[in-house]
């Protein structure tokens, strides 16, 4: 079985590399072309690219693992992202309008121009980098786990993590966002179709009615608090807030707003987003929950879907579905790395190291940064410290806490750079101390009190500082609001 499955997964990787090469020959050597695909993502590519950018090893493997450990409550907390597609599209459209007019390419660049503050730009840049590295690591972890499982250990975890990192680096550095977006179309469709196929194929073998009865009688998997009692009301509120907010504040999602071709792309996102997210959120959790009855005592919960498939489906189907898992990992890693490399090349290198650098040199720096970032994520993944979701939660909370500062200029003319810096300092500072230090946030996750502090800091810091002079971006926003 392992040989056939490995051939299928390898074929998928080869197709992805082919897309990367095609993107390379079609991509101009400018930052806007490499990082935003020239702003050409239309009604089909844009929503699929946004969806594939969100999906990751966190969804495909980690969510199944938490379904296995905790129960169906995790679906409700993850499924809220389907509703969050509404503010995602509305805020994204507003960012796109002003960003396109003023040539914005990166999230920190947007913040810097909106507030007229280099300090605010650099603060956002630093925070996004700190929380991105663990998220890059989970994609490599997922690749290592996938290859180790489908080859029965012939390819080790380390070798698998290296393989997925090399493939991602190859097609990403070749074609930039054009390669990423086209591969996202393949990956987005593959994820939805293959998750449904996995559910249909495994359904008879798992005997859901019997499994559900077993879970009701012997576990807490179907109770709101979950089997381990983790999902208390405070934890529910924490996840509902941070999952809703984070998808807007993720650096790769925020930058993708700027790559849309026109307003119709955002209307298409509103239509397709809920259905795609519900499928991607529900099926892994369901398989994880039923897997808890079928295979109790699994040492690594993140491996439940590969384990179920390995026991119950033919090798070809196993390989195809694992190709979908590979798609989930690469689609997030490539998008996040592309965004971070654009931040380095544009907001650090161009603005602070070599202001006179050519656009071609700026793009080359971005390509080199992408390789370095993927290597850093790989090194962090190799010790296998923590589960996929445990690492992902840091990324989710840290980025969600940036949202008040990110969107304040869009809706509040009184927002100032001082308010943004105060918001970032208070929110991130409390979150770090409560997560890694002596402070306790109970009954909530550290995110909730940190969010309160971030909002207070934004409001108080803005009101206590002088009224800001209009920047080009805020002037555009004000003129649009008067039309």
N, C-alpha and C positions, 0 to 999 in steps of 0.2 A: 504493500500500500504506500509506503513512504516514498518509493521511487516515482510512482505515478503522480502523487500529489506534488512532489518536489518539481517535476517537469512542468506541471501546470502553473505553479507559482513562478517558476523561472521564466516561462513564456510570458506571463503577465508583466514581469519586470522588464523583459526585453521590449515589449510593446511600449511601455512607459518611456524607456530610453529612446525608442524611435520617435515618440512624440517630442521628446526633449530636443532631438536633433532637428526635427522639422521646425520647432520653435526657434532654434538657433539661426537657421538660415532665413527666417522671416522677421527677426527682431533687429531693429536699428540700434546703433551704439550710443544711445542717449539714456539718461536716467528715467525719463518719462516712458520711453519704450520698454526698457528692461524691467523697471519696477511696477509700472502701471499698464503695460501692454498698449501704450498709446491711448488709454481711455476708450477701448473698443469692446468691452464686455457687454454683450447685448442681452435680449430677453431670455435666451436659453442658457448661454454660458454664465451669465452673472448669477442667477439664483443657484445653479448647480455648483458654481465655484464657491459661493458663500456657504452652502450646505457642506460641501466636502471639506472646506477649511475648518469648520467647527468639529466635524467628525474626526475621531482619532482613536488611538489605542485605548484612551479613556472611555470611549463609548463602546467600542466593539468587544474589548476584553475586560476592561475595568468595571463597566456597568454590570456585565454578567457576573463578575466576581462579587460585586456588592449585592446583587440579587441573590447569589448563592449564600453569602454570609448573613445578610440582613433581611431580605424579603422584598415584597412588592412595593413597600413604601418608597423605595428608591425610584420607581417609575414616576410616581406623582411628583417627586422633587426634581426629576430630570425633565419630565414632560412639560413642565411650565415653560421651557424654552420654546415650545411651539407657539404659545400665546405671545411670548416676548418677540416674536417676529414682527408684530405691529410696531412697537417703538423702534425696533431695529431698522425697519424700512423708513419710518417717518424721520427719525434722527439722521439716518444715513443719507436721505435725500437732501436734507438741509446742509449737511457737511459737504456733499457732492457739489451743490450749487456754488457755495462760496469757495470751496477748494479748487474747483475747476477754473473759476474766474481768476484766482490769484496764484495759480501754478503750484499748489501745495502737493507734496508727494508723500510725506510721512506724518504720523500722529504728533510727534514732538514739534515738527515744523508748523503744523496747524496751531498748536497751543502757543508757540512762540509768536506767531503772527497775530493771533487773536488777542493776546494780552499785551503785545508789544514788549515782550520780556524774554531775554535770553536765559535768565535764571529759571523761569517757569519751564521753558523748553528742556533745559538740561535736567531738571528735576524729574519730569515725566520720562525722559530718556533713561535715566538711571534706574528708576523703579521698574520700568518695563523690562530692562535687561536682567535685573536681579531675579524676577519671578519667572522669566522665560526659560532659564537654563534647566530647572527641574522638569518643565513641560517638554523640552526637547529630549530629555533623558528618557521619559516614559515611552516615546516613540521607538527609540532604540531598544528599550526593554521589551516592548511588544514584539518587535522584529526578532529579537533573540529567542523569546518564548515561542513564537510561531514556528521558526525553523527547527528549534529543538524538539518541538512536539511532533511536527509532521514527518521528521526523519528518525523518530524514536531515539534521539540522542546522537545520531551519526554526525549531524552538524550541531555543534555545541551552542549554548546560549551566547557565548562571546562571539563565535564565528557568525551566527545569525545576526547579532546586533551590528557587527562590522559590515556585513553584506547589505543590510537595508540602508545603512548610513552611506555607503559608497554609491548605491544606485540613486538615492535621493540627491546626493551631491553632484552626480554626473548630469542628470537632466536639468537640475535647478541652475547650475552654473552655465549650462549651454544656452538656454532660452529665456531665463527670467520668468516674468509673470505670464508671458504668452504660452510658454511650455507648461507652467503650473496650471493655468486656466484650462487649457485643452486637456491636460491629464485629469483635471478635476471633473470635467464632463464624464470621462470614462470612469473615474473613481466614484463619483456621486451616484451615477446610474448603477454601477456594480454593487455598491454598498446596499442600496435599497432592494434591488432584485435578489441579491444573494442572501440577504437576511430573511426575506420572505421565503426563498427556496429552502433555506436551512430549517425554518420553522415548519414548513409543510412536510419536509422529509423526516424530521425528527418527531413530529407529532404522534404518529402511531406508536413508535418505540417507547416514548416517554410515558404513555398512558396518562394524560393529564388529569382525568377524573380521579383515578386511583392516587396519583401523586398529590393532588390537591387535598384529598381526604386525609392522606398520611400527614401532610404538612399541618392541616388544621388540628389533628389529634395529637401530634407529637412535637410540634415546633411552634414558633411564633412568627413564621415567615409571612403570614397573611394578616398579621396584626399591624396597626399603624406604627407602633414603636419598633417593630421588627424583631427578629429572633434574638438579638442581643440586647434589646431594650435601648438601642442607641438613639432612635428617632423620637426624642421627647418633643414637646411643643416648641421649646426654644430652638432645638436643632432644626425642626421643620421650618420655622420662620427664617432661620439663618440661611438655609439652602434655597428657599424660595426667593429671597432677596438677592443673594449673590449669583444664583444661576441666571436670573432675569437680567441683572445689571452687567454681568461679566461679558456676555456675548456681544454687547455694544462696545465695551471698553477694551476687549482683546486687541492688541496692536495689529494683528493680521486682519481682523475683521474691520477695524476702523480704516485701515489703509485701503482695503478692498472697496469701500464706498467710493473712493476717488477714481477707481478704474472703470466705473459704469459708463456705458455709452450715452445713455439719455435717461429721462425720467421713466420711460416705459420699462426699463430694467427693474426699477424699484417696485412698480406695480406687479410685475411678474413675480418678484420675490414674495410679495404679500400673498399671492395666490398659491404658490407651490411650497413655501416654507413649512406651514403647519403639517401638511400630510407627510412630507419627507422626515421631519423631526419626530413625529409620533411613531413612525415605523422604526426609525433608528433608536429611539429611546425605549420602546415597548419590547421589541423582540429579544434583545440581549438580556434584559431583566427577566422576562418570562423564562427563557432557556436556563438562566442561572437559578431561578427559584425551583423549577421542575428538576433541574439537575441536582439540587440539594436532596431531593427524595430518591433520585435514581442512583447517584454516586455520593453517598455521605462520606464525610471525613477526608475530602480532597485536601492535600497538603497546600497546594497553591490555588486559591479560588479563581484567580485570573485565568487559569487554564481550563475552566469548565467547558466552554464552547468547543475548543479543539479536542478535548477529551471525549465529549459526547459525539462529535462528528467522527472521530477516529474509531469509535466502537460501533456506530450504527449506520454509516453511509459508505457507498463505494468510494474507492480511492480517487476517481476523477471528480466526483462531487465534492469530496473533502478538499481536494486541491483548489477547485474553483471557489469554494466559499472562503478558504484561507487566502485566496487572492483578494477577496473582498476585504478581509482583515488587513492585508498588506496595503490595500488602497487607503483604508482609514488612517493608517499610520503615516504613510508618505504624504497624503494630502494635507495633513496638519503640519508636519515637520517642514515641508517645502514652503508653505505659506508663511509660517512664523519666521523661518530663517531668512526668507526674502525680505520681509518687513524689517527685521533687525539689521540686516546688511545694508538696507537703504538708509536706515537711521545712522549707522556708522559712517557711511560714505558721504552722506549729505549733511547731517546735523553736527557731526564731529569733524570729519576730514575736510569737507569743503568750507564749512563755516569757521573752523578754528585752527586747522593745520595748513591747508593749502588753498586759500581763497581764489587763487588764480588758476587752479587746476582745470583742465579741459573736461568736458562732459564724458569723453571716452575714458579718461583716467578715473573719473569719479565712478564710472560703471565698473572698471576693473577692480577698484578697491572694494566695491560691493560684492563682486564675485569671490574675491579672496576672503572677505569676511564670512561669507556663507560657508566656505569650507572650514574655517576656524571654528565657527559656532557649532556646526554639526559634529566636529571632532570633540568639542567640549561636552556636548550632550552625551556622546558615546562614552567618554571617560567617566562621567557621572553615573551612567547606567550600569557599567560593568560590575560594581559591587553588589547590585540588586538589593539596595537598602529600601525597604518599604514596598507596599503594593502600588499598583499604577494609580489608583484613585487617591491614595494618601499623598502622593507627590503632586497630583493634578490639583488638589484642593488648595495648595499654596498659590499656584498660578491663578486660580479662579478668584480667590479672595483678594490677593494683592492687586490684580488688575481692576476688579470691580470697585475697589476703593478709589481709583483714579477717576471714576465716572463724573462725580460732581465737578471736579476741576476741568474735565474735558468738555463737558457740554454747557457749562455755565455761560460762556460768552454767546452761545446760540440763543439764549432765552432771557438773560438778565443783563441789561446795559450797565448796571452798577458793579458787575464782577470785575475784580482787579487782580493783577499779578500777585500782590501781597496776599489776597484772599486765597488764590490758588496755591501758593507756596505754603500758607498756613494749613490749608486743607490737607495737602499731601504730607506735610510733616506730622501733623497730629494723627491722621488716619493710619499712615504707614508705621509711625512710631509706636502707637498703642498696639497695633496688630503684631508687630515683631516681638514686643515685650510680653504680650499676653500669650503668644504662641510658643516662644522659646524661653521665656523668663518666668518670674514669680507671680505675675498678675493672673487673676482668674476672671474669665468672662462668663462663667456659669450664670444662668442656665443656657446661655447662647454660645455659639461659636465666636471666636474673637472678632469676626467680621462685623457683627451687629453694633457693639459699642464703638468699634473703630469707625464705622460708617457715620454714626451719630456725631462723633468728634470731627470727622472730615467735613460734614455739612455745616456744623457750627463754626468750624475754622474758616470755611469759605465765606459764610455770611458775615461773621464778626470781623474777620480780616479785611474784607472788602469795604464794610461800612466805616471802619476806623482809618482807612487809608484814603488819600485824596481821590476825588472822582476821576476816573481814567479819561485820558484823551482818546477820541475815536481812532482805532487802527483801520487799515484798509478793509480788513475782514468785518469788523464790527460796523463800520460805516455802510458796507454793502448790506449787512443784515438789517440795519435800521431802515435803509432805503427800501428794501424789499417789504418790510413790515408795514410801510406806509402806502404801498401800492394798492 
